[in-house]
Amino acid sequence: MINKKVIYTVLILLCLTLTLNTVSASTNTTDNATTVQDKTTTSQNNNVDSTSGDKATSTNYAAGSPKTINVLIYNGNGASYNCVNGMKTSYSSANSNNLLQGVSFNYATSTILTSSILSGYDVLVMPGGTGGKIYLNDISKSMIQNFVKNGGGFVGICAGAFAGAQHVDGWYDGWGVAPHVWAKAPYYEGNLSVSITSAGSQILNRSGTMTLAYFNGPTMYLKGGGTTFATYADSKTGYKGYAAIVGDYFGNGRSVLIGPHPELTPQMPDIIASLTAWVTNTAINPTPDPTPTTSLTPNQIADAANRVKIFYETKKRMPNFVSTPAGNINMPKFLNLLVSATTQLNSGSIAAIKVINVNNPTRPSGSIKKGNIQKSEFVDIAKQIKSFINTRGRAPNFANTSLGNLSYNSAIYMFSKIMAFYSTNKRLPNFVSM
């Protein structure tokens, strides 16, 4: 058993970290999408049982009666420490940021699995690790099947997805809790792009493509059932167009198999939360964004910009949301507020600015050299981004500047610096250093 004082200390530190709404992104101002920070490593069996594992207390519920989903994360032989920790922080982030309205997650870790232990949980998470074959050798197939057949949810990531599939071509049969899913085993490590399908957009509340970490996870295809939520958008695995995230049914239960790693860097806690809710047949209702009639003053935007600037310079990544008097604002919406405030202030207006819906960029890219961007230029860039958003309804992948192509994340950082300067000096700077 882990000493309770140690657990409480870890939880306190974790909660302090999560108040910053951490979502991982690139580690430099050029936003190199191929950077991978979290290398999967195998955890040691630390004999933590399900009653003394890490629990997260739900907070920040929306109005109404909340539903709590009890999740057990396997932490035994073959499981990666980074993957287990990534799942824990994803669920904690989902709770602290209220990512699903009226839904919270209580989670625990366990190095062993028994029918008795599983009976206390709604969902079993089998994380990434050394390989699906290790899970199959160590854990009873009938126990896992009975858990899902009787209504339990199964979330398998990478090694866990291999284990949950019906069959891995050229290797072995899995537990078959996703009975319509066949898998292939590529060899590639790094970031890659996945495309969200129309079925996936209904579950994930996202569309287009997203960048995820990948470590030799399954590329999947379906036979006679199941649903593809996302596909591999590039050829890095050698299986472009194959399923990256799938959902399936087994008896009275549901399963989700995930080839990439939304729990690692860049971390996507909303993806983890939505898929976990889906396997429990919970009605998924993302926390509503501020309505288009909600407005923020330039001073309120500048205050939020200062916090985004500090977060980015400290963590070397963008937050998922920034808290404002209008609620939690995601980064595409915040970019629109930043450029709108910059252009307004340049013209002498301090009128409140409406919060509007803005989609994510489709394929963010770009790289710039170090240097200064003068006021006349950054005001012009702000106008161009504002016009692009108004026309396309989404944030641009990059913006052209005298220093090169300014990536999406770098644009948010640059205009956060500009508005943070305004917060202190009550005027726009003469230039901004990048």
N, C-alpha and C positions, 0 to 999 in steps of 0.2 A: 504493500500500500504506500502511496505517496502521502507524506505528512500534510495535514490539512492546511497548516500555516503556509507551506510552500505553494499549495494550490491557490489559496486566497491571494498570495503575493503575485503569482503569475496572472491571475484574473484581473487584478487591479491594474497591472502594467498593460495588459491587453486592452482593457477598456479605455485607458488613457490614450493608447495609440489609435484606437478606432474612432475616437471623437473627432479625429481629423478627416473622417470619411475617406479613408485610404483606398484608392484604386490605382493599380500600378500602370505606368506608361513607360516611355523611353527614358533613358538615363542621361541624355544630353540634349543640347539645344538643336541638334540636327535631327533628332527624333529617328534614330536608326532603328527600324522595325525589326532588325535581325538580332538585336541584343537580347540575350537570355541570361537572366540573373540567377534563377533558381534551378540549379542542376539537381535532378532527382537522385537521392541517395537512400540506401536501405536503412530503415530504423532498426534498432535493437529491441528485442522483446523486453519491455520494462515492467511487465507484470502489473499493469494498471487494469483493474477490472471495471466492469461497466458501472459499478456503484460508486467508484471513487475517481472516475475519469473527469475530464473538463466539462463543466456544465455552463451554459450561457443563459442567463435570465433575460427574458424578453422585455423590451422597453419600447416606449414611444409608439404605442398602438394608435391607430386611427380610431375614429368613433365607431361604436358598435362592439359586438362580442367577438373577441379575437379567437383564432384557432391556433393552438400550439402543436407543432409537428415534432415528434420525438425522433431524433436521428442518432444512430450508432455508427461511428466511424471505426472501421477495423484498423488496428494499429499493431498487428502481430507480425509473424515471420513473413518477410518479403515486402512489407509495406514501406513506402518511402516517407521519411520524416518530413521532407518538404511538402509532399502532397497531403499528408495528414494535417500538417499545420496550416496549409493553404485552405483546406476545407473548413477548418475551425475558424479561421479569420474571415472566410467568406460568409459563414453563417452569422458570425458576430456582427459583421458589417451589415448584413441584411436586416438584423434586428435593430442595430443602432440607427440606421438610416431609414428604417421602416420601408424597405424596398417593395414589399408586398402588403397592400392594405389589409389589416386585420389578421395577418399571418406572422407568427414568430416561430423560431427554431430553438428547441432545447437539444443540445448535442452532448454526447459522451464518446470516449474512446475505450476500446477494449482490445487486449492482445489475444483473447480467446473468444470463440463463438460457440454457444450451445443453444439449444432450443429454448431453454429457460431464460437465458439472457436476451435472446431475440424477441421473446414474447413481450418484453417491456418497451418495444420500440415500433414506430410506424415505418421507418426506413432504415435499410442497411446500406452504408456506403463502403464499397471496396475501392480504395484509392489506387493511384499509380504506384509502381514498385518494381521489384526485380523481374517479375514475369508472371503471367497468368497461370502457368503450369505449377508454380509453387503454391498458389492459392488452391488449385485443384487437388494437389497432393495432400495438403494439410487440413482441408476443410471438407466436411461431409456434403456431397452433392444433394442427397435426399433432404438434409436439413435446410439447405438454402432453397431448394425447390418447394418444400412444404411451407416455408415462411412466405414466399411470394404467392404460391398457389392459394394460401388462406387469406390473402388480402394485403400482404406486406409490400412495400415499395423497395426497389433495388436500383441503386445508382452505381454504375461501374465506370471508372475512368482509367484509360490506358490498360494497365495490367488487369484491373478489375473488369474492364469491358471485354478483354479477351476471355476472361473466366466466365463471364455471364452469357457470352454468345452461344449459339447452337454448335458452331464448328469453326475452327481456324484452319484454313486451307493448308494442307501439307504438314500439319502439326498435331492437332488433337481435337477432341470434342470438349466443349465447355459444359457448364452447368445447364445450359439451355433455358434459362429464365427469360431470355429473349429468343424464343424458339424460331423466329423467322429471320434471324440475323446470322449471316455468314461473314467471316472476316479474313482479311489478308494481313500479313505481317511485314510491313516495309521497314527500311532502315534509313532513318533521317532524324537528325536532332537540330532544332532551331525553331524560329518563329515561322508561321505560315498563315495564309489567309483561308477563311472558310466563308461560304455563302449561305445565308439563312434562307430557307425555302418559305413558300407561302404558308405551309402548315406550321413551320417553326416560328414565323413572325407572330402568329396567334398565341403561341405559348410563351415566347421569349420577350414579346413587346419590343422587338428590334426588327430591322430589315437591312438589306444590303450585305456587305461583307464586314468581317472583323478579324483582327489579328490575334492569334492565340499561340501559346507555347506548345511545342510538340516534341515528344521523345519516343519515337518508334511505336506509337500507338496504332490500333487497328484501323484499316480502311475497310469499310463495311458495305455489304449489299444485301438486299432483302429478297426473300423467297416466299411469296404467298401471303404476306401480311406485314405488319409493322408500319411505321411512319418515319420518313426521313425529315429531321428538323434542320439539318445543315449539311452541306457537302464541302469537300475540299475544292477550293477555288483555284489552286495553282498545281503545278506538276512536281513540286518538291518531293512528294512521297512516291511519285511514279503512278499515282492513281487519281488523277484529276477527275472530279465529278462523282467519285465514290462518296458514300455517306460518312460524315464526320460525327454527327450526333443523331441517334435514332431512338425512337420510343416503341415499345412492344408490350404485349399482354401475355400473362401466363396464369391460367386459372382465374382467380379473383383479384390478382395483383397486377402491378405494372412495373416495367423496367425501363431504364434509360441507360444507353451505352454511349460513352463519350471517348473519341479517339484522342483529341488534343487535351490541353490542360487549362481550362478556364479558371482554375484555382491558383495557378502560378502567375508569373509575370508575363504579359499584362493581365492582371486579375480582373475577373468579371463576376462579382458576387451576385449580381442580378440574374445572370445565367444559371448559376448554381441554385439560387433560391427558386426560380421559376420551374426548373426541371425537377427539383425535389418536391415542390408542391404538386406538380403534374403526376408524379408516381403515386401520390396519396389521393389522387382524384379530388384535390382541393380546388375549388373555383379560384382561378388566378385573377386577381384584381390589383394591378400595380398601383402604388400610391399615386393619386392624381397629381399632375403637375399644376402649377399655378395657372389660372385661367388667363386668356388673352387680355382680359380687362385689368388684370393686376399690373400695377406700375411701380417702378422704383425711381427715386431721384438720383441724379448724378453723384451726390454725396453718399447715398446708400450703396451705389455700385462701386464707388471708389473705396469704401470701407471693405466690401467683400473682395475687391481686387487686391488690396493690401494683404489680405489673408491668403489668397491664392498665390500671390508672389512669394510670400514667406514659405508656404507649403512647398512650392515647386523648388525653391532654392535649397530647402532643407532636405526634402525627400527625393529630389531629382525625378519627380513624376507628377502628373496632374491628379488632383482629387477627382472623385466621381461627381460630387456635388459641392456647392458652396452655400452655406446657410445665409439667408437674407430675410428681411421682414416679409417678403412674399413667399417664404418657404424655401425648401431646398431647390436650387437651380442647377441643372446639369450643365456641362461645359459647352455644348453647342449653343444653348440658349444664352449662356453667359457671354460667349464671344459676341453674339449679336448685341447684347447690352453694352459691352465694352466699346465696340466700334461706334454704336449709336451715341453713346455718351461723349466719345472723343470728338465726333463730328459736330455734335450739338454745342459742346463747350467751345470749340474753335470758332463757332459762329456767334457765341455770346449767350446761348440759351441754357437755362438751368431747369427746363421743364421736365416733369417726370416722364419716364420712358416705359412703354408697355412691354410686358413679357410675352413673347410670342413663341409658338412651337417652332423649333429648328431641329432638323434631323442631323445625324452624324455624317461626317464626310465619308465618301465611298472608299477611297484608297489614299489615305493621307501619306504624303511624302514631302521631300524637300531637304535642302541643305544650304546653309549660309556661311559666309566667312565672318570673322570678327570685324566689328566696326561700328560706326554711328549712323543712325538713320535720322535725318533732320526732320524738324516739325512739319515742314511742308510736305515731305514725302510720306510720313506716317499718317497724316491726315488724309492724304490721297489714297493710301492703302486702306484706311478705315472705310472710306467711301466705296472703294471697289468691293470690299468684303460685304459691306451692307447691301450693295446692289446685287451681288451674287446671291446672298441669302434671300432677298426679296424675290428674286427671279426663280431660283431653284428650290427654295424651301429647305436647304441644307447648308451646312458649313462647307467652305471650299477645302480641297485637299492641300492647297498651298496658295501663296500669294507672291507675285513677282515683286522683287525689291532690287535696289542697287547692290545689295550684298548677296543676292542669289534668290532662290525660291524659299520663301518663308513657310515652313510647315505649319500644319494646323495647331499642334501643341505650342510651337514657338510663337505663333500669332497670339494665342491666348496669353502666353507669358509676357510678350512685348507690350500688349495693351493693358495687361495687369500692372506692369511697371509704370506705364504712362499714367494710369488712373491712380495708382498708389502715390505717385508724385503729386498729383492734383489733390489727393486727400490731405497732404501735409502743407502744400504751398498755395492751394486754391488757384492754381493756374496750370496750364499744360507746360511740359518741359520744352526747351528749345531743341533737344535731340534726345534720343534714347540709345543706349549702348547695348549691343548684342554680341 
